Amino acid sequence: REGTSVAQLRVRPGTPVLEHVVTALRERDDAPAVAAGLADPARRADAAADVAAGVRCVLLVDQLEELADADPAAARELLAALVAVATAEGSQVRVVLTMRGTAIDEILTPDAADALGAGSVFVGPLDRARLRAAVVGPAERAPGLAFAEGLVDRILDEAGTEPGQLPLVESLLAQLW
């Protein structure tokens, strides 16, 4: 939609995750105080409404499993805050979360499950052909961009079929570009 921004957030263990959520949606001087409100269940609804007010955004939170593996409590807190922001009255903030399925058990609460239920899309592991399409598709759409002969096959061979191959490939491609 016109007027809708897109913000990406890659959460890292040991960082002020809730402050990053606040500033990803709108730069503000009081981000630490608002983040504290999101962390406090008694103040979360008011803080979420404040964060969402006047913001029209799709917030992409990528690789949530990194936080869930390192600090499940912080990941649960983040998920609760994101649900509160997205479901605040009048909110036009939409949240897209990516994570491996193995992390969901660590962070899912009944409230989060209710909020995520209808909007969840599960993507199975990528076979070699689908992984190839994920690698070469963006390059094919970019004028003048091509892979060196044999590079895609080498990437696919190294990625193998193990779970978690997509973040590995994503990291490699980000370094290549």
MOCORQUI-V490149 format. One record per run of one state. SS is the DSSP state (2 for helix, 1 for strand, 0 for the rest). FROM is the first residue (numbers start at 0). TO is the last residue. Records with the same first field share a line. If there is no record, write none. Layout:
SS = FROM-TO + FROM-TO
This chain:
0 = 0-3 + 10-15 + 25-29 + 39-42 + 52-54 + 62-63 + 70-70 + 87-90 + 97-99 + 107-108 + 119-126 + 141-149 + 159-163 + 176-176
1 = 4-9 + 55-61 + 91-96
2 = 16-24 + 30-38 + 43-51 + 64-69 + 71-86 + 100-106 + 109-118 + 127-140 + 150-158 + 164-175
